[in-house]
Structure formats: structure tokens, C-alpha cells
Amino acid sequence: MNTVFIPAPDKARHPRIVLMAGGMGCGKSSAAAAFFKLGVPVIDAGLVARAIHQDSQHPVMSEIAMLLPHLLTEAGRLRRGILRTVLVSDAHANRCLRNLLQPYVLQAMWQWTLQQTATYVIWESALLPDEVDGFVYDSVLLLQADEETRLQRVCHRNPDWTEAEIKQVFSMQAKEYAVRRQACDQIVNQGSIAELEQEVLQQHLTYMSYWNLQ
């Protein structure tokens, strides 16, 4: 297995990192867009992971091919739609795939962070990644919404998904979520985009007032 080195953070040399987490349908993308409008750099762990597992030449793909060959296409890329068709019902495959991809995703996000000059950046992630080599975040922001609201949002965004499939993903994510105890801040996203943007603005002002004084 390839070894990926992720250095411990040096607060004097890179932006603070806010991990913005939340289950499917909680509004992470909308909140990320609101932070971006305020000038905060944002990176989506899901998109980073997708760029990696859709690149058949990436080093991790040979590891996935050896351990989880049934998840790959003939072209050596991760099959589309496996979240709802395979991973929700196969905890071992889910955990194994996550463990393989995570170091490479974190390394890519870390390298991106080092290129930023803002006071802080947002790392958007559906789940809290496990700590790697002592790597920690400066703050965790948890997005929340009730199940019915989340269900409506996901159904609207993915009309080909059944309600049962969506609830399976919710259940899988809930089992992973000890996040609430770890979160520094929370936003309950039950209302309009305008209300969410106001919540994000207040959170942004809090981060700026705190970290600009340090």
C-alpha cells in the first residue's frame, strides 16, 4: 500500500481549516456557496474523491482493484451509483473503500489549502474523516435538518432514487455520526436560502473576529 504523508498543521503558515460536515440533504452545498460568496475558499471532499476514483491511473486504484474489484468498471474506475446500490448494504466494502481513498483525499485538500491566503477555508464533507497522523481541524461546523426536509431535498435532486434507497443512505450516515459531540458550531438549515445565508454570515463574522485577533 502506498504511504501518504500529511504534515501536522502549522497555524502560522496556512489558513485555519473549518470542516463543514452534515448528512445528505442538510444543505452543505448551499452553505458552501454562501461562504464562497463571502470570499471564503471552499473545497468539496466528495469532488476531490471523485476526481481520484474516476482516474484509472491514480495509484489508489490498483489497491481498490486488488481488494474491491467488484466496485470497478472494466476501465478501472469506480462504478457510478455504488453508494446506493452497494455501499449502503456492505459495511465492510464501505469502510475499506473509505480507508483507501481518505489519505489521498486529505493530501489533495491539504495541498490546496497551502495555496490559499484567506484567514480560513471551508472543507466540505458528508462525514468527519478519521484523523490521519495527528491531523486535526481548527473548527467543525455541523449542518443539520430534520429527516423529512432532507428527504424532500434529496428526492428533488435525485428523482431516480427511491425513498427506501435515500433512507438507507441516511441510516448509514447516522451510524457514522458521532459528529454532533465533536462539532464546535451548528447550523440548523430548515428554512430558505436567505435564512441560511444569514446564518452563514453570522458564523463567518465569528470566525473572522476570533482568528484575526490571534
WOZISUL-V76795 format. One record per helix or strand of 3 or more residues. SS is the DSSP state (~ for helix, > for strand). FROM is the first residue (numbers start at 1). LEN is the number of residues. Records with the same first field share a line. If there is no record, write none. Layout:
BEGIN
SS = FROM-LEN + FROM-LEN
END
This chain:
BEGIN
> = 16-6 + 41-4 + 120-6 + 139-6 + 185-4
~ = 28-10 + 45-9 + 59-9 + 69-3 + 82-6 + 91-24 + 147-11 + 163-14 + 179-4 + 193-19
END
